[in-house]
Amino acid sequence: MSIKFEIACFDFESAVKAQDAGADRIELCVNQTEGGITPSYGLIELARKNIQIDLNVIIRVRRGNFFYTDYDFEIMKNDILNCKRLGVNGVVFGILNEDKSIDKIRNFELVQLASPMTTTFHRAFDETPDAMKALEDIIECGFTRILTSGQKLSATEGAEKISEFIKSAGKRIIIMPGGGVRKENINELIKITKANEYHSSSTNIII
């Protein structure tokens, strides 16, 4: 089984280090303490010029919940278009309704706007009250993958649930475990979930 490792990086230097360590893909963000916010145009451009592996960028305009105003949504669209202009490989986002169900209309619009870049629905998925319905909604929106800790604080705690998501998804979407993934638990996660892609951060390089 071919395993891919995505590393979340919060500055240019850590992105280069992750690439040099053998990462398959970078997820570029800033403000780690706030859960990751969209980096500046300048940082994305610099990373794209110096990162040869796949580069994904988080599209999240602020900290807090994943229910966005109309102004937030316009910013997200502009950020996605900027990523496309800069030759980014993929974007990472997730929009929920006030009841934390999947906002299918807005997510679908962003997926279409992002094409041909790949699209990852981030861990907002773990806040949804009905994970299996959310899984089907996200597939219907056309996302490439879902990043999830199995609706637990860490992927190791949610490993069995992640395995269920993978079985339910089949080949329709990639399920990528993330959240507390590190060298000490990666082998256990591979054994339980049998996922093909894993997400870690630059503070916990797993390769």
C-alpha atoms as an extended CHARMM CRD file, in Angstrom:
* protein
*
       207  EXT
         1         1  MET       CA              0.0000000000        0.0000000000        0.0000000000  PROA      1               0.0000000000
         2         2  SER       CA              1.4000000000        3.3800000000       -1.0370000000  PROA      2               0.0000000000
         3         3  ILE       CA              1.2840000000        5.8830000000        1.8370000000  PROA      3               0.0000000000
         4         4  LYS       CA              1.3500000000        9.6640000000        1.3860000000  PROA      4               0.0000000000
         5         5  PHE       CA              2.1730000000       12.2010000000        4.0710000000  PROA      5               0.0000000000
         6         6  GLU       CA              0.8200000000       15.7470000000        4.1490000000  PROA      6               0.0000000000
         7         7  ILE       CA              2.5090000000       18.1970000000        6.5170000000  PROA      7               0.0000000000
         8         8  ALA       CA              0.8230000000       21.3670000000        7.7730000000  PROA      8               0.0000000000
         9         9  CYS       CA              3.3990000000       24.1670000000        7.7960000000  PROA      9               0.0000000000
        10        10  PHE       CA              2.9330000000       27.5940000000        9.3470000000  PROA      10              0.0000000000
        11        11  ASP       CA              5.8350000000       29.4770000000        7.7760000000  PROA      11              0.0000000000
        12        12  PHE       CA              8.1120000000       29.2770000000        4.7490000000  PROA      12              0.0000000000
        13        13  GLU       CA             11.0580000000       27.7170000000        6.5770000000  PROA      13              0.0000000000
        14        14  SER       CA              9.0480000000       24.7980000000        7.9500000000  PROA      14              0.0000000000
        15        15  ALA       CA              7.5940000000       24.1260000000        4.4880000000  PROA      15              0.0000000000
        16        16  VAL       CA             11.0840000000       23.8020000000        3.0160000000  PROA      16              0.0000000000
        17        17  LYS       CA             12.1670000000       21.5510000000        5.9000000000  PROA      17              0.0000000000
        18        18  ALA       CA              9.1150000000       19.3130000000        5.4260000000  PROA      18              0.0000000000
        19        19  GLN       CA              9.8670000000       18.9930000000        1.7220000000  PROA      19              0.0000000000
        20        20  ASP       CA             13.4890000000       18.1200000000        2.4690000000  PROA      20              0.0000000000
        21        21  ALA       CA             12.3490000000       15.5240000000        5.0300000000  PROA      21              0.0000000000
        22        22  GLY       CA             10.3640000000       13.7080000000        2.3510000000  PROA      22              0.0000000000
        23        23  ALA       CA              6.8100000000       15.0240000000        2.6730000000  PROA      23              0.0000000000
        24        24  ASP       CA              4.5080000000       14.2860000000       -0.2580000000  PROA      24              0.0000000000
        25        25  ARG       CA              2.4390000000       17.4370000000        0.1600000000  PROA      25              0.0000000000
        26        26  ILE       CA              2.4550000000       20.6910000000        2.1360000000  PROA      26              0.0000000000
        27        27  GLU       CA             -0.6220000000       22.3230000000        3.6370000000  PROA      27              0.0000000000
        28        28  LEU       CA              0.3650000000       25.9700000000        4.0100000000  PROA      28              0.0000000000
        29        29  CYS       CA             -1.2410000000       27.9800000000        6.8280000000  PROA      29              0.0000000000
        30        30  VAL       CA             -0.4030000000       30.6900000000        9.3480000000  PROA      30              0.0000000000
        31        31  ASN       CA             -1.4290000000       31.2020000000       12.9930000000  PROA      31              0.0000000000
        32        32  GLN       CA             -1.1180000000       27.6840000000       14.3600000000  PROA      32              0.0000000000
        33        33  THR       CA             -2.5900000000       28.6870000000       17.7380000000  PROA      33              0.0000000000
        34        34  GLU       CA             -5.7960000000       29.7010000000       15.9640000000  PROA      34              0.0000000000
        35        35  GLY       CA             -6.0920000000       26.4270000000       14.0850000000  PROA      35              0.0000000000
        36        36  GLY       CA             -4.6880000000       27.7080000000       10.7990000000  PROA      36              0.0000000000
        37        37  ILE       CA             -5.6220000000       30.8070000000        8.7830000000  PROA      37              0.0000000000
        38        38  THR       CA             -5.0890000000       31.6400000000        5.0960000000  PROA      38              0.0000000000
        39        39  PRO       CA             -1.4920000000       32.7990000000        4.5040000000  PROA      39              0.0000000000
        40        40  SER       CA             -0.6570000000       36.0150000000        2.6670000000  PROA      40              0.0000000000
        41        41  TYR       CA             -0.3800000000       36.2070000000       -1.1080000000  PROA      41              0.0000000000
        42        42  GLY       CA              3.3390000000       36.8690000000       -0.7110000000  PROA      42              0.0000000000
        43        43  LEU       CA              3.9300000000       33.7710000000        1.4080000000  PROA      43              0.0000000000
        44        44  ILE       CA              1.9610000000       31.5670000000       -0.9910000000  PROA      44              0.0000000000
        45        45  GLU       CA              3.9160000000       32.9420000000       -3.9560000000  PROA      45              0.0000000000
        46        46  LEU       CA              7.2640000000       32.3830000000       -2.2320000000  PROA      46              0.0000000000
        47        47  ALA       CA              6.3140000000       28.8420000000       -1.2580000000  PROA      47              0.0000000000
        48        48  ARG       CA              5.1130000000       28.0000000000       -4.7690000000  PROA      48              0.0000000000
        49        49  LYS       CA              8.4150000000       29.1810000000       -6.2450000000  PROA      49              0.0000000000
        50        50  ASN       CA             10.4490000000       27.0320000000       -3.8540000000  PROA      50              0.0000000000
        51        51  ILE       CA              8.2940000000       23.9700000000       -3.1660000000  PROA      51              0.0000000000
        52        52  GLN       CA              8.4350000000       21.3040000000       -5.8530000000  PROA      52              0.0000000000
        53        53  ILE       CA              6.0480000000       18.8630000000       -4.1540000000  PROA      53              0.0000000000
        54        54  ASP       CA              2.2860000000       19.4370000000       -4.0690000000  PROA      54              0.0000000000
        55        55  LEU       CA              1.2690000000       22.6220000000       -2.2670000000  PROA      55              0.0000000000
        56        56  ASN       CA             -2.1740000000       23.0010000000       -0.7180000000  PROA      56              0.0000000000
        57        57  VAL       CA             -3.3520000000       26.2090000000        0.9730000000  PROA      57              0.0000000000
        58        58  ILE       CA             -5.9380000000       26.5780000000        3.7160000000  PROA      58              0.0000000000
        59        59  ILE       CA             -8.8380000000       28.9050000000        2.9040000000  PROA      59              0.0000000000
        60        60  ARG       CA            -10.0140000000       30.1260000000        6.3030000000  PROA      60              0.0000000000
        61        61  VAL       CA            -10.5110000000       33.8440000000        6.7960000000  PROA      61              0.0000000000
        62        62  ARG       CA            -10.6170000000       33.9070000000       10.6030000000  PROA      62              0.0000000000
        63        63  ARG       CA            -10.5140000000       31.8330000000       13.7510000000  PROA      63              0.0000000000
        64        64  GLY       CA            -13.6580000000       30.4720000000       15.3960000000  PROA      64              0.0000000000
        65        65  ASN       CA            -16.6350000000       28.7060000000       13.8680000000  PROA      65              0.0000000000
        66        66  PHE       CA            -17.1080000000       27.6080000000       10.2740000000  PROA      66              0.0000000000
        67        67  PHE       CA            -20.3440000000       29.5200000000        9.6160000000  PROA      67              0.0000000000
        68        68  TYR       CA            -19.3280000000       32.4300000000        7.4120000000  PROA      68              0.0000000000
        69        69  THR       CA            -20.8890000000       35.7850000000        6.5350000000  PROA      69              0.0000000000
        70        70  ASP       CA            -21.4110000000       36.8790000000        2.9410000000  PROA      70              0.0000000000
        71        71  TYR       CA            -18.2960000000       39.0610000000        3.2600000000  PROA      71              0.0000000000
        72        72  ASP       CA            -16.2660000000       36.0980000000        4.5520000000  PROA      72              0.0000000000
        73        73  PHE       CA            -17.4770000000       34.0500000000        1.6090000000  PROA      73              0.0000000000
        74        74  GLU       CA            -16.3730000000       36.6940000000       -0.9060000000  PROA      74              0.0000000000
        75        75  ILE       CA            -12.9140000000       36.7560000000        0.6660000000  PROA      75              0.0000000000
        76        76  MET       CA            -12.7230000000       32.9590000000        0.4420000000  PROA      76              0.0000000000
        77        77  LYS       CA            -13.5780000000       33.0880000000       -3.2530000000  PROA      77              0.0000000000
        78        78  ASN       CA            -10.9100000000       35.7140000000       -3.8980000000  PROA      78              0.0000000000
        79        79  ASP       CA             -8.3240000000       33.6880000000       -1.9590000000  PROA      79              0.0000000000
        80        80  ILE       CA             -9.1340000000       30.5890000000       -4.0050000000  PROA      80              0.0000000000
        81        81  LEU       CA             -8.7210000000       32.5260000000       -7.2530000000  PROA      81              0.0000000000
        82        82  ASN       CA             -5.3590000000       33.8580000000       -6.0190000000  PROA      82              0.0000000000
        83        83  CYS       CA             -4.2230000000       30.2970000000       -5.2670000000  PROA      83              0.0000000000
        84        84  LYS       CA             -5.2380000000       29.2370000000       -8.7500000000  PROA      84              0.0000000000
        85        85  ARG       CA             -3.2850000000       32.1120000000      -10.3190000000  PROA      85              0.0000000000
        86        86  LEU       CA             -0.1930000000       31.1440000000       -8.3450000000  PROA      86              0.0000000000
        87        87  GLY       CA             -0.2970000000       27.5160000000       -9.4590000000  PROA      87              0.0000000000
        88        88  VAL       CA             -1.2460000000       25.9770000000       -6.1080000000  PROA      88              0.0000000000
        89        89  ASN       CA             -2.2190000000       22.2930000000       -6.3210000000  PROA      89              0.0000000000
        90        90  GLY       CA             -5.1100000000       22.3130000000       -3.8930000000  PROA      90              0.0000000000
        91        91  VAL       CA             -7.1550000000       24.3020000000       -1.3960000000  PROA      91              0.0000000000
        92        92  VAL       CA             -8.4880000000       23.3100000000        2.0140000000  PROA      92              0.0000000000
        93        93  PHE       CA            -11.7730000000       24.6660000000        3.3840000000  PROA      93              0.0000000000
        94        94  GLY       CA            -15.0920000000       23.7500000000        4.9350000000  PROA      94              0.0000000000
        95        95  ILE       CA            -18.3200000000       25.6820000000        5.4340000000  PROA      95              0.0000000000
        96        96  LEU       CA            -21.0240000000       24.6560000000        7.8990000000  PROA      96              0.0000000000
        97        97  ASN       CA            -24.5720000000       25.8540000000        8.4370000000  PROA      97              0.0000000000
        98        98  GLU       CA            -25.5130000000       27.3480000000       11.8110000000  PROA      98              0.0000000000
        99        99  ASP       CA            -26.6380000000       23.8950000000       12.9860000000  PROA      99              0.0000000000
       100       100  LYS       CA            -23.1790000000       22.5530000000       11.9650000000  PROA      100             0.0000000000
       101       101  SER       CA            -24.5190000000       20.5400000000        9.0400000000  PROA      101             0.0000000000
       102       102  ILE       CA            -22.7130000000       20.8490000000        5.7010000000  PROA      102             0.0000000000
       103       103  ASP       CA            -23.4960000000       24.0050000000        3.7050000000  PROA      103             0.0000000000
       104       104  LYS       CA            -23.8290000000       22.1770000000        0.4020000000  PROA      104             0.0000000000
       105       105  ILE       CA            -24.6060000000       25.2540000000       -1.7000000000  PROA      105             0.0000000000
       106       106  ARG       CA            -21.5650000000       27.2940000000       -0.7240000000  PROA      106             0.0000000000
       107       107  ASN       CA            -19.1620000000       24.3580000000       -0.5780000000  PROA      107             0.0000000000
       108       108  PHE       CA            -20.2330000000       23.2190000000       -4.0370000000  PROA      108             0.0000000000
       109       109  GLU       CA            -19.6750000000       26.7310000000       -5.3920000000  PROA      109             0.0000000000
       110       110  LEU       CA            -16.1400000000       26.8410000000       -3.9760000000  PROA      110             0.0000000000
       111       111  VAL       CA            -15.3030000000       23.3590000000       -5.2720000000  PROA      111             0.0000000000
       112       112  GLN       CA            -16.3730000000       24.4320000000       -8.7500000000  PROA      112             0.0000000000
       113       113  LEU       CA            -14.4330000000       27.6900000000       -8.4790000000  PROA      113             0.0000000000
       114       114  ALA       CA            -11.2990000000       25.8460000000       -7.3400000000  PROA      114             0.0000000000
       115       115  SER       CA            -11.2340000000       23.3510000000      -10.2240000000  PROA      115             0.0000000000
       116       116  PRO       CA             -8.8720000000       21.9540000000      -11.4400000000  PROA      116             0.0000000000
       117       117  MET       CA             -7.1930000000       22.2910000000       -8.0270000000  PROA      117             0.0000000000
       118       118  THR       CA             -7.9500000000       19.5190000000       -5.5420000000  PROA      118             0.0000000000
       119       119  THR       CA            -10.2190000000       20.3250000000       -2.5970000000  PROA      119             0.0000000000
       120       120  THR       CA             -9.9530000000       19.0800000000        0.9760000000  PROA      120             0.0000000000
       121       121  PHE       CA            -12.7840000000       19.4760000000        3.5000000000  PROA      121             0.0000000000
       122       122  HSD       CA            -10.9370000000       20.2060000000        6.7450000000  PROA      122             0.0000000000
       123       123  ARG       CA            -11.7180000000       19.2090000000       10.3280000000  PROA      123             0.0000000000
       124       124  ALA       CA            -14.9090000000       21.2660000000       10.4190000000  PROA      124             0.0000000000
       125       125  PHE       CA            -16.1990000000       17.8210000000        9.4210000000  PROA      125             0.0000000000
       126       126  ASP       CA            -15.5190000000       16.6610000000       12.9750000000  PROA      126             0.0000000000
       127       127  GLU       CA            -18.0230000000       19.1900000000       14.3390000000  PROA      127             0.0000000000
       128       128  THR       CA            -20.9590000000       17.8760000000       12.3160000000  PROA      128             0.0000000000
       129       129  PRO       CA            -23.7180000000       16.1640000000       14.3350000000  PROA      129             0.0000000000
       130       130  ASP       CA            -24.3150000000       13.3880000000       11.7800000000  PROA      130             0.0000000000
       131       131  ALA       CA            -20.9620000000       12.3110000000       10.3680000000  PROA      131             0.0000000000
       132       132  MET       CA            -22.2900000000        9.7950000000        7.8480000000  PROA      132             0.0000000000
       133       133  LYS       CA            -24.7360000000       12.3010000000        6.3770000000  PROA      133             0.0000000000
       134       134  ALA       CA            -21.9570000000       14.9010000000        6.3070000000  PROA      134             0.0000000000
       135       135  LEU       CA            -19.7340000000       12.4050000000        4.4900000000  PROA      135             0.0000000000
       136       136  GLU       CA            -22.3500000000       11.9220000000        1.7760000000  PROA      136             0.0000000000
       137       137  ASP       CA            -22.9700000000       15.6760000000        1.5050000000  PROA      137             0.0000000000
       138       138  ILE       CA            -19.2500000000       16.3720000000        1.0720000000  PROA      138             0.0000000000
       139       139  ILE       CA            -18.9680000000       13.6780000000       -1.5900000000  PROA      139             0.0000000000
       140       140  GLU       CA            -21.9540000000       15.2100000000       -3.3690000000  PROA      140             0.0000000000
       141       141  CYS       CA            -20.2020000000       18.6130000000       -3.3230000000  PROA      141             0.0000000000
       142       142  GLY       CA            -17.3070000000       17.0670000000       -5.2440000000  PROA      142             0.0000000000
       143       143  PHE       CA            -14.4630000000       17.3260000000       -2.7230000000  PROA      143             0.0000000000
       144       144  THR       CA            -11.2700000000       15.3370000000       -3.2940000000  PROA      144             0.0000000000
       145       145  ARG       CA            -10.6950000000       14.3900000000        0.3600000000  PROA      145             0.0000000000
       146       146  ILE       CA            -11.7710000000       14.8420000000        3.9680000000  PROA      146             0.0000000000
       147       147  LEU       CA             -9.3690000000       15.5670000000        6.8250000000  PROA      147             0.0000000000
       148       148  THR       CA            -10.6880000000       14.0440000000       10.0470000000  PROA      148             0.0000000000
       149       149  SER       CA             -9.7570000000       12.8960000000       13.5290000000  PROA      149             0.0000000000
       150       150  GLY       CA            -12.8040000000       10.6370000000       13.6150000000  PROA      150             0.0000000000
       151       151  GLN       CA            -14.7560000000       13.3230000000       15.5100000000  PROA      151             0.0000000000
       152       152  LYS       CA            -12.4150000000       12.9150000000       18.4810000000  PROA      152             0.0000000000
       153       153  LEU       CA             -9.6350000000       15.1490000000       19.8080000000  PROA      153             0.0000000000
       154       154  SER       CA             -6.9990000000       13.0490000000       18.0480000000  PROA      154             0.0000000000
       155       155  ALA       CA             -6.8520000000       10.5870000000       15.1700000000  PROA      155             0.0000000000
       156       156  THR       CA             -5.7050000000        7.8030000000       17.5020000000  PROA      156             0.0000000000
       157       157  GLU       CA             -8.8400000000        8.2440000000       19.6330000000  PROA      157             0.0000000000
       158       158  GLY       CA            -10.9900000000        8.3250000000       16.5010000000  PROA      158             0.0000000000
       159       159  ALA       CA             -9.1520000000        5.5960000000       14.5760000000  PROA      159             0.0000000000
       160       160  GLU       CA            -12.0140000000        3.0870000000       14.6000000000  PROA      160             0.0000000000
       161       161  LYS       CA            -14.4620000000        5.7410000000       13.4030000000  PROA      161             0.0000000000
       162       162  ILE       CA            -12.0550000000        6.8240000000       10.6750000000  PROA      162             0.0000000000
       163       163  SER       CA            -11.9280000000        3.1950000000        9.5470000000  PROA      163             0.0000000000
       164       164  GLU       CA            -15.7370000000        3.2660000000        9.2710000000  PROA      164             0.0000000000
       165       165  PHE       CA            -15.5990000000        6.4510000000        7.2000000000  PROA      165             0.0000000000
       166       166  ILE       CA            -13.0710000000        4.8720000000        4.8340000000  PROA      166             0.0000000000
       167       167  LYS       CA            -15.2170000000        1.7670000000        4.3480000000  PROA      167             0.0000000000
       168       168  SER       CA            -18.3140000000        3.8720000000        3.7200000000  PROA      168             0.0000000000
       169       169  ALA       CA            -16.5250000000        6.2280000000        1.3230000000  PROA      169             0.0000000000
       170       170  GLY       CA            -14.9520000000        3.4880000000       -0.7710000000  PROA      170             0.0000000000
       171       171  LYS       CA            -13.2340000000        5.0350000000       -3.7730000000  PROA      171             0.0000000000
       172       172  ARG       CA            -15.5690000000        8.0390000000       -3.9070000000  PROA      172             0.0000000000
       173       173  ILE       CA            -13.3960000000       10.3090000000       -1.7310000000  PROA      173             0.0000000000
       174       174  ILE       CA            -10.0860000000       10.1450000000        0.1500000000  PROA      174             0.0000000000
       175       175  ILE       CA            -10.3440000000       10.0060000000        3.9480000000  PROA      175             0.0000000000
       176       176  MET       CA             -7.1720000000       11.4300000000        5.5280000000  PROA      176             0.0000000000
       177       177  PRO       CA             -6.5690000000       10.9560000000        9.2720000000  PROA      177             0.0000000000
       178       178  GLY       CA             -5.1800000000       14.0160000000       11.0410000000  PROA      178             0.0000000000
       179       179  GLY       CA             -4.9120000000       15.4030000000       14.5510000000  PROA      179             0.0000000000
       180       180  GLY       CA             -2.0550000000       14.3740000000       16.8190000000  PROA      180             0.0000000000
       181       181  VAL       CA             -0.4700000000       12.1720000000       14.1540000000  PROA      181             0.0000000000
       182       182  ARG       CA              3.2020000000       11.5950000000       14.9260000000  PROA      182             0.0000000000
       183       183  LYS       CA              5.9880000000        9.0210000000       14.6100000000  PROA      183             0.0000000000
       184       184  GLU       CA              4.9230000000        7.2750000000       17.7940000000  PROA      184             0.0000000000
       185       185  ASN       CA              1.4150000000        6.4200000000       16.5640000000  PROA      185             0.0000000000
       186       186  ILE       CA              1.5770000000        6.3850000000       12.7680000000  PROA      186             0.0000000000
       187       187  ASN       CA              2.0640000000        2.6120000000       12.5090000000  PROA      187             0.0000000000
       188       188  GLU       CA             -0.9410000000        1.9860000000       14.7560000000  PROA      188             0.0000000000
       189       189  LEU       CA             -3.0580000000        4.3690000000       12.6720000000  PROA      189             0.0000000000
       190       190  ILE       CA             -2.0440000000        2.6590000000        9.4400000000  PROA      190             0.0000000000
       191       191  LYS       CA             -2.9340000000       -0.7180000000       10.9350000000  PROA      191             0.0000000000
       192       192  ILE       CA             -6.3640000000        0.3540000000       12.2100000000  PROA      192             0.0000000000
       193       193  THR       CA             -7.5540000000        2.8050000000        9.5540000000  PROA      193             0.0000000000
       194       194  LYS       CA             -5.7780000000        1.4480000000        6.4620000000  PROA      194             0.0000000000
       195       195  ALA       CA             -5.8430000000        4.9810000000        5.0660000000  PROA      195             0.0000000000
       196       196  ASN       CA             -3.5400000000        5.8850000000        2.1800000000  PROA      196             0.0000000000
       197       197  GLU       CA             -2.9290000000        9.5110000000        3.2350000000  PROA      197             0.0000000000
       198       198  TYR       CA             -2.0230000000       10.9880000000        6.6410000000  PROA      198             0.0000000000
       199       199  HSD       CA             -1.8430000000       14.5630000000        7.9020000000  PROA      199             0.0000000000
       200       200  SER       CA              0.6120000000       15.8480000000       10.4910000000  PROA      200             0.0000000000
       201       201  SER       CA              2.1700000000       19.1990000000       11.3570000000  PROA      201             0.0000000000
       202       202  SER       CA              5.6700000000       20.5820000000       11.0130000000  PROA      202             0.0000000000
       203       203  THR       CA              6.0730000000       20.2110000000       14.7920000000  PROA      203             0.0000000000
       204       204  ASN       CA              5.4140000000       16.4740000000       14.5030000000  PROA      204             0.0000000000
       205       205  ILE       CA              7.2020000000       15.4120000000       11.2980000000  PROA      205             0.0000000000
       206       206  ILE       CA              6.2610000000       11.7520000000       10.7490000000  PROA      206             0.0000000000
       207       207  ILE       CA              8.5920000000       10.9070000000        7.8810000000  PROA      207             0.0000000000
